[in-house]
């Protein structure tokens, strides 16, 4: 039976166990939080993104989670600059033209700030004259920094990005920096 670890990755932590190749000061890595031999991240989450990172010891499962070929849905909570109107939300739903091509259609809805959301350290930058808002975005591909590039392309840069779910797995009940076993 495959082992699955569901980790709520904090901001400024690499999605790997070692700090090979990073510049400057020593980066925080998964080894600071997870002492489970033989598991590896199924996909990546940028250093400046937070939330669910699935780790497993099963290569086939890892590929099924990470490969866009399998179209496993990933759910993100995205704090953006400004308040997108209906036309902007529809653009995100239809797919957005990026430098590497058109994105697949996304499921997008406005949402309230998630209840019980942990503070980010450091906090996001706040601009007095520009409001911010939250979106839930569900995608079935995982291009490099895709959600950030999509929101920027429609004029609403991402301020904070939290991956809430991967397939049926979520961060529900997992505090930032903590993990629990998941079921296959």
C-alpha positions in Angstrom: 0.0 0.0 0.0 1.3 3.4 -1.0 2.2 5.8 1.8 0.7 9.3 1.3 1.7 12.4 3.4 -0.5 15.6 3.3 1.7 18.6 4.2 0.5 22.1 4.7 3.6 23.9 3.4 4.4 27.3 4.9 5.4 30.3 2.9 9.2 30.5 2.1 9.8 26.7 2.2 11.2 24.7 -0.7 9.2 21.7 -2.0 12.3 19.5 -1.6 14.3 17.9 1.2 17.6 19.6 0.4 18.8 23.1 -0.4 20.8 22.3 -3.5 21.4 25.1 -5.9 19.6 28.0 -4.0 21.4 31.3 -3.8 22.2 33.2 -0.7 21.1 32.3 2.7 20.1 28.7 3.5 16.5 28.0 2.4 14.0 26.1 4.6 13.2 22.7 3.2 10.8 19.8 3.8 13.4 18.1 6.0 12.7 20.7 8.7 9.1 19.5 8.9 8.9 15.9 7.7 11.1 13.0 9.0 9.6 10.2 6.9 12.1 8.2 4.8 11.3 7.3 1.2 8.6 9.9 0.4 8.9 12.5 -2.3 6.8 15.4 -3.4 4.2 14.7 -6.1 4.5 17.9 -8.0 5.8 21.2 -6.7 4.6 24.3 -4.9 6.7 27.4 -5.3 8.7 28.8 -2.4 6.3 31.8 -2.2 3.2 29.6 -2.3 1.6 27.9 0.6 -0.7 25.0 1.2 -1.1 21.3 0.3 1.9 19.4 -0.9 1.3 15.7 -1.4 4.2 13.3 -0.8 4.3 9.6 -1.5 6.6 6.6 -1.8 4.8 5.3 -4.8 6.2 6.4 -8.2 3.1 5.6 -10.2 0.9 7.6 -7.8 3.4 10.4 -7.8 3.2 10.6 -11.6 -0.7 10.4 -11.6 -0.8 13.4 -9.2 1.9 15.5 -10.9 1.4 14.8 -14.6 -1.0 17.1 -16.5 -1.8 14.1 -18.7 -4.1 12.7 -15.9 -5.8 16.1 -15.4 -6.0 15.8 -11.6 -7.8 18.9 -10.3 -5.9 21.3 -8.1 -7.8 23.8 -6.0 -6.2 27.2 -5.1 -7.3 30.0 -2.8 -5.9 33.1 -4.4 -5.8 36.6 -2.9 -5.6 39.0 -5.7 -5.1 42.8 -6.1 -8.4 44.5 -7.0 -11.8 43.0 -7.4 -12.3 41.1 -10.6 -15.6 41.7 -12.5 -17.8 39.0 -14.1 -16.1 39.5 -17.5 -12.6 39.0 -15.9 -13.8 35.9 -14.1 -15.2 34.5 -17.4 -11.9 35.1 -19.1 -10.2 32.9 -16.4 -12.9 30.3 -16.8 -12.5 30.1 -20.6 -8.7 29.9 -20.5 -6.0 32.6 -20.6 -3.4 33.2 -23.3 0.1 33.0 -21.7 3.5 33.1 -23.3 3.6 29.3 -23.4 0.1 29.0 -24.9 -3.6 29.0 -23.9 -4.4 27.5 -20.5 -7.2 24.9 -20.2 -10.5 26.3 -18.9 -10.6 26.8 -15.1 -13.3 26.7 -12.5 -13.3 30.1 -10.9 -15.5 31.7 -8.2 -15.2 34.7 -5.9 -15.0 33.7 -2.2 -14.6 35.3 1.2 -11.3 35.2 2.9 -11.0 31.5 4.1 -12.2 31.1 7.7 -9.4 30.3 10.2 -6.7 31.3 7.8 -3.3 31.4 9.4 -1.2 34.6 9.3 1.5 34.7 6.6 5.0 35.6 7.7 6.0 38.0 6.3 2.5 39.5 5.6 1.5 40.4 2.0 2.1 43.9 0.9 -1.1 46.0 1.3 -1.8 49.1 -0.8 -4.1 51.6 0.9 -5.9 52.7 -2.3 -6.3 49.3 -3.9 -8.6 46.7 -2.5 -7.9 43.0 -2.6 -10.2 40.0 -2.9 -10.2 36.2 -2.8 -10.8 33.7 -5.6 -11.1 29.9 -5.7 -9.4 28.6 -8.9 -9.5 25.0 -9.9 -7.1 23.9 -12.7 -6.2 20.5 -14.3 -2.7 21.4 -15.5 0.3 22.7 -13.6 2.5 24.9 -15.6 5.2 26.8 -13.9 3.6 29.6 -11.7 0.4 29.1 -13.8 -2.1 30.6 -11.4 0.0 33.7 -10.7 0.5 34.2 -14.5 -3.2 33.7 -15.2 -4.3 36.3 -12.6 -1.6 38.8 -13.8 -2.7 38.3 -17.4 -6.3 39.5 -16.5 -5.0 42.5 -14.5 -5.3 41.1 -11.0 -1.8 40.1 -9.7 -1.7 37.4 -7.0 -0.8 38.6 -3.6 -1.1 35.3 -1.8 -1.5 31.7 -3.2 -2.6 28.8 -1.1 -3.2 25.3 -2.6 -6.2 24.0 -0.8 -6.6 20.7 -2.5 -5.2 18.1 -4.9 -7.9 15.7 -6.2 -9.9 14.6 -3.1 -7.1 15.6 -0.7 -7.3 18.9 1.1 -5.5 20.8 3.9 -8.7 20.8 6.0 -7.7 20.3 9.6 -3.9 20.5 8.9 -2.2 23.6 10.5 0.5 25.3 8.5 3.9 23.5 8.9 2.1 20.2 10.0 1.3 17.0 8.1 -0.9 13.9 8.4 -1.2 10.6 6.7 -3.5 10.5 3.7 -5.5 7.7 2.1 -5.0 6.5 -1.5 
